[in-house]
Amino acid sequence: MTATVGDTPHKPVLRVSGVTMRFGGLTAVDGVDFTVGEQEIVGLIGPNGAGKTTFFNCLTGMYVPTAGQVIYRGTPLSGRPDLVTKAGVARTFQNIRLFPNMTVVENVKVGRHCRTTVGALSALVRGPKYRREERETEAQARELLDFVGLADAADDLARNLPYGDQRRLEIARALASDPGLLLLDEPTAGMNPLETAQTKDLVFKIRDRGLAVVVIEHDMRFIFTLCDRVAVLVQGRKLIEGSPAQVQHDERVIAAYIGTPAGSEQQA
Ligand SMILES: Nc1ncnc2c1ncn2[C@@H]1O[C@H](COP(=O)(O)OP(=O)(O)OP(=O)(O)O)[C@@H](O)[C@H]1O
């Protein structure tokens, strides 16, 4: 089935309906509907505390939503992160979460874990099946490091990578689970302009590899030049969704970020 997503017909990969997340008396996400199409890049923006990360946590099984449904390629996603990853949804985190004392390539191999099938006994005795899977995992990890531009650092310790490279390593690790949908939580936070531009090119390359991508980001220039479509969350609710041009000129979005324009009170 093909649904109209924004202005372009895309086959939907993710359908979120009425997702709500309450923490006691606080409603962090409030009845959000959200659709992502095949090979679409969708931005999720909003002021601090709008509920963006909580929304990602609802999609990836870290939280079980208080209400609503998340469906990935026709399958309802459960509240277990491992099963969500196995279903084909991978993510990176706002704060870098690498294994600092492992090498760069080992960090990527960890991301493959959900796709390996070898049993405990075969792993223990390092039987032929284990060795074959290990070779394949190693080759895939090195291919991904080449893809993100970190091939030369494969055998360095993760903690010795510059900050921007650590973020790229997180993306490589997420890609190791062979996702169809990648969720990026503030991928350019703390980056310089060159690293930000490189990250944008990398996201385009990821899309060209066949993935759909959802990006949370505060850098508006990055979002509006990267995304096919942008959704705006304010106080847990979706305020507007549309093309970058529609969203960046919408007065409600401007007001949500910078408050009511100076002088408008007198005009009212
Ligand atoms: N585990 C939790 N328990 C209680 N409240 C929470 C929890 N997680 C988030 N919140 C609250 O939910 C609201 C939304 O937070 P969230 O981190 O999702 O926003 P955000 O849009 O990602 O913000 P930022 O852009 O600053 O990262 C905030 O008021 C936050 O304090």
The ligand as a Gaussian input file, in Angstrom:
#p B3LYP/6-31G(d) Opt

LIG

0 1
 N       12.000000       9.571000      32.694000
 C       11.373000      10.728000      32.881000
 N       10.670000      10.971000      34.003000
 C       10.019000      12.150000      34.191000
 N        9.993000      13.166000      33.294000
 C       10.695000      12.969000      32.156000
 C       11.401000      11.760000      31.876000
 N       11.979000      11.876000      30.654000
 C       11.649000      13.091000      30.190000
 N       10.879000      13.750000      31.088000
 C       10.293000      15.080000      30.915000
 O        9.560000      15.040000      29.704000
 C        9.666000      16.295000      29.015000
 C       10.207000      16.064000      27.631000
 O       11.585000      15.724000      27.730000
 P       12.458000      15.273000      26.463000
 O       13.842000      14.984000      26.962000
 O       11.755000      14.197000      25.746000
 O       12.447000      16.594000      25.588000
 P       13.344000      16.971000      24.331000
 O       12.419000      17.640000      23.355000
 O       14.092000      15.789000      23.858000
 O       14.319000      18.052000      24.958000
 P       15.839000      18.471000      24.543000
 O       15.743000      19.157000      23.208000
 O       16.224000      19.429000      25.639000
 O       16.660000      17.223000      24.522000
 C       10.550000      17.187000      29.883000
 O        9.700000      17.999000      30.687000
 C       11.321000      16.196000      30.725000
 O       11.701000      16.760000      31.947000

